[in-house]
Amino acid sequence: MVLAITPTGDVMDSLKEKIRDLERVEILNALRQCEWVMARAARMLGITERMIGYKIKKYGIRKEAGEGTGTAHLRW
């Protein structure tokens, strides 16, 4: 693993940022695979429906128009 270091010695991407990005991508992938049905995506990820709802809100995940079944909203 190579870390990029700024002239002041700070690591450019913190571990927390990398984990956040990875988690967001995995949630998006699961939602797409499960046709944006949160309960199925949560089961696929091994988390609760409440937790996936929290993460969707936290990361500002929104279904793009025309993606999946054609509706623009998540199924809660």
ROSE-4610 file (N, C-alpha, C; in Angstrom, 1 decimal, always signed):
// ROSE-4610
residu = [M/M/M/V/V/V/L/L/L/A/A/A/I/I/I/T/T/T/P/P/P/T/T/T/G/G/G/D/D/D/V/V/V/M/M/M/D/D/D/S/S/S/L/L/L/K/K/K/E/E/E/K/K/K/I/I/I/R/R/R/D/D/D/L/L/L/E/E/E/R/R/R/V/V/V/E/E/E/I/I/I/L/L/L/N/N/N/A/A/A/L/L/L/R/R/R/Q/Q/Q/C/C/C/E/E/E/W/W/W/V/V/V/M/M/M/A/A/A/R/R/R/A/A/A/A/A/A/R/R/R/M/M/M/L/L/L/G/G/G/I/I/I/T/T/T/E/E/E/R/R/R/M/M/M/I/I/I/G/G/G/Y/Y/Y/K/K/K/I/I/I/K/K/K/K/K/K/Y/Y/Y/G/G/G/I/I/I/R/R/R/K/K/K/E/E/E/A/A/A/G/G/G/E/E/E/G/G/G/T/T/T/G/G/G/T/T/T/A/A/A/H/H/H/L/L/L/R/R/R/W/W/W]
num = [1/1/1/2/2/2/3/3/3/4/4/4/5/5/5/6/6/6/7/7/7/8/8/8/9/9/9/10/10/10/11/11/11/12/12/12/13/13/13/14/14/14/15/15/15/16/16/16/17/17/17/18/18/18/19/19/19/20/20/20/21/21/21/22/22/22/23/23/23/24/24/24/25/25/25/26/26/26/27/27/27/28/28/28/29/29/29/30/30/30/31/31/31/32/32/32/33/33/33/34/34/34/35/35/35/36/36/36/37/37/37/38/38/38/39/39/39/40/40/40/41/41/41/42/42/42/43/43/43/44/44/44/45/45/45/46/46/46/47/47/47/48/48/48/49/49/49/50/50/50/51/51/51/52/52/52/53/53/53/54/54/54/55/55/55/56/56/56/57/57/57/58/58/58/59/59/59/60/60/60/61/61/61/62/62/62/63/63/63/64/64/64/65/65/65/66/66/66/67/67/67/68/68/68/69/69/69/70/70/70/71/71/71/72/72/72/73/73/73/74/74/74/75/75/75/76/76/76]
x = [+0.8/+0.0/+0.9/+0.6/+1.4/+0.5/+1.0/+0.3/+0.9/+0.0/+0.5/+0.6/+1.7/+2.0/+2.2/+1.5/+1.6/+2.9/+3.4/+4.6/+4.6/+3.4/+3.4/+3.4/+3.4/+3.5/+2.2/+1.1/-0.3/-0.6/-1.2/-1.7/-2.9/-2.9/-4.0/-5.4/-5.5/-6.7/-6.6/-7.5/-7.5/-8.2/-7.9/-8.5/-10.1/-10.5/-12.0/-12.6/-11.9/-12.4/-12.5/-11.5/-11.4/-12.5/-12.7/-13.8/-15.2/-15.4/-16.6/-16.9/-15.9/-16.0/-16.3/-15.6/-15.9/-17.3/-17.7/-19.0/-20.1/-19.9/-20.9/-21.0/-19.9/-19.9/-20.5/-20.3/-20.9/-22.4/-22.8/-24.3/-24.9/-24.3/-24.9/-24.9/-23.9/-23.9/-25.0/-25.1/-26.2/-27.6/-27.8/-29.1/-29.4/-28.4/-28.6/-28.9/-28.2/-28.4/-29.7/-30.3/-31.5/-32.7/-32.5/-33.5/-34.0/-33.1/-33.4/-34.4/-34.5/-35.3/-34.4/-34.6/-33.7/-33.6/-34.7/-34.7/-33.8/-33.9/-33.1/-31.6/-31.3/-29.9/-29.3/-30.1/-29.6/-29.3/-30.1/-29.8/-28.6/-28.4/-27.3/-26.0/-26.0/-24.9/-24.7/-25.7/-25.6/-25.8/-26.6/-27.0/-28.5/-29.0/-30.4/-30.9/-32.3/-32.9/-32.7/-32.8/-32.6/-31.2/-30.2/-28.8/-28.6/-29.2/-29.0/-29.8/-30.9/-31.6/-30.8/-30.1/-29.2/-28.1/-27.5/-26.3/-26.7/-27.9/-28.3/-28.5/-29.1/-29.3/-27.9/-27.0/-25.7/-24.9/-24.9/-24.1/-24.8/-26.1/-26.9/-27.1/-27.3/-27.5/-28.9/-29.0/-30.3/-30.3/-31.4/-31.6/-31.7/-30.9/-31.0/-32.2/-32.8/-34.0/-33.6/-34.4/-34.1/-33.3/-32.9/-32.1/-33.0/-32.8/-33.6/-35.0/-36.0/-37.3/-38.0/-37.4/-38.0/-38.6/-38.7/-39.2/-38.0/-38.3/-37.2/-37.0/-37.7/-37.6/-37.2/-36.5/-36.2/-37.5/-37.6/-38.7/-38.3/-39.0/-38.7/-39.5]
y = [-1.2/+0.0/+1.2/+2.2/+3.4/+4.5/+5.3/+6.5/+7.7/+8.6/+9.9/+10.9/+11.5/+12.4/+13.8/+14.8/+16.2/+16.7/+17.9/+18.5/+18.8/+18.9/+19.1/+17.8/+16.7/+15.3/+14.7/+15.3/+14.8/+13.7/+12.6/+11.6/+12.2/+12.1/+12.7/+12.1/+10.8/+10.1/+9.4/+9.8/+9.1/+7.7/+6.9/+5.6/+5.7/+6.7/+6.9/+7.2/+8.1/+8.4/+7.2/+6.4/+5.2/+4.2/+4.0/+3.2/+3.7/+5.0/+5.6/+5.4/+5.6/+5.5/+4.0/+3.1/+1.7/+1.3/+1.7/+1.4/+1.9/+3.2/+3.8/+3.0/+2.6/+1.9/+0.5/-0.2/-1.5/-1.4/-0.3/-0.2/+0.1/+1.0/+1.3/+0.0/-0.8/-2.0/-3.0/-3.1/-4.0/-3.5/-2.2/-1.7/-1.9/-1.7/-1.9/-3.4/-4.3/-5.7/-6.2/-5.5/-5.9/-5.0/-4.3/-3.5/-2.4/-1.9/-0.8/-1.2/-2.5/-2.9/-3.0/-2.0/-1.9/-3.2/-3.8/-5.0/-6.1/-6.3/-7.3/-6.9/-5.6/-5.1/-5.3/-5.0/-5.1/-6.5/-7.5/-8.9/-9.3/-8.8/-9.2/-8.7/-7.5/-6.9/-7.4/-8.1/-8.6/-7.6/-6.6/-5.5/-5.4/-4.6/-4.4/-3.4/-3.5/-2.5/-1.1/-1.0/+0.3/+0.8/+0.0/+0.4/+0.9/+0.1/+0.6/+1.9/+2.1/+3.3/+4.5/+4.3/+5.3/+5.6/+4.6/+4.8/+5.5/+5.1/+5.8/+7.3/+7.6/+9.0/+9.7/+9.0/+9.5/+9.9/+9.0/+9.2/+9.9/+10.2/+10.9/+10.1/+8.8/+7.9/+8.1/+8.4/+8.6/+7.8/+7.2/+6.5/+7.5/+7.3/+8.1/+7.8/+8.8/+8.5/+7.6/+6.6/+5.7/+4.5/+4.4/+3.3/+2.3/+1.0/+0.0/-0.2/-0.1/-0.4/+0.8/+1.9/+3.1/+4.1/+3.7/+4.7/+5.4/+6.6/+7.5/+7.5/+6.6/+6.6/+5.2/+5.1/+3.9/+3.3/+2.0/+1.3/+1.2/+1.9/+1.8/+0.7]
z = [+0.0/+0.0/+0.0/-0.9/-1.0/-0.5/+0.4/+0.9/+0.3/-0.2/-0.7/+0.5/+0.6/+1.7/+1.2/+1.8/+1.4/+2.0/+1.5/+2.0/+3.5/+4.1/+5.5/+6.3/+5.6/+6.2/+6.5/+6.0/+6.2/+5.2/+5.6/+4.7/+4.0/+2.6/+1.8/+2.1/+2.1/+2.3/+3.7/+4.6/+5.9/+5.7/+6.7/+6.7/+6.8/+7.5/+7.7/+6.3/+5.5/+4.2/+3.3/+3.3/+2.5/+2.8/+4.1/+4.6/+4.2/+4.3/+3.9/+2.4/+1.6/+0.2/-0.2/+0.4/+0.2/+0.6/+1.8/+2.3/+1.3/+0.9/+0.0/-1.3/-1.9/-3.1/-3.0/-1.9/-1.6/-1.4/-0.7/-0.5/-1.9/-2.7/-4.0/-4.9/-4.9/-5.6/-5.2/-3.9/-3.4/-3.7/-3.6/-4.0/-5.5/-6.3/-7.8/-8.0/-7.4/-7.6/-7.1/-6.1/-5.5/-6.0/-7.1/-7.8/-6.8/-6.0/-5.0/-3.9/-3.6/-2.5/-1.3/-0.4/+0.8/+1.6/+1.9/+2.7/+2.1/+0.8/+0.2/+0.2/-0.1/-0.1/+1.3/+2.3/+3.7/+4.0/+3.6/+3.9/+3.1/+1.9/+1.1/+1.8/+2.4/+3.1/+4.5/+5.0/+6.4/+7.5/+7.1/+8.1/+8.1/+9.1/+9.3/+8.3/+8.1/+7.3/+7.9/+9.2/+9.9/+9.6/+9.6/+9.4/+7.9/+7.0/+5.6/+5.3/+6.0/+5.9/+6.4/+7.5/+8.1/+7.2/+6.6/+5.8/+4.5/+3.9/+2.7/+3.0/+4.1/+4.5/+4.7/+5.5/+5.8/+4.6/+3.6/+2.4/+1.3/+1.5/+0.5/-0.8/-0.6/-1.7/-2.3/-3.6/-4.2/-5.5/-5.8/-7.1/-8.2/-9.2/-10.4/-11.2/-11.9/-12.7/-13.9/-14.2/-15.2/-14.8/-13.5/-13.1/-12.4/-12.7/-12.1/-12.7/-11.8/-12.3/-12.9/-13.0/-13.6/-12.6/-11.4/-10.4/-9.8/-9.4/-8.9/-7.4/-6.7/-5.2/-4.7/-3.6/-3.0/-2.4/-2.3/-1.6/-0.2/+0.7/+2.1/+2.7]
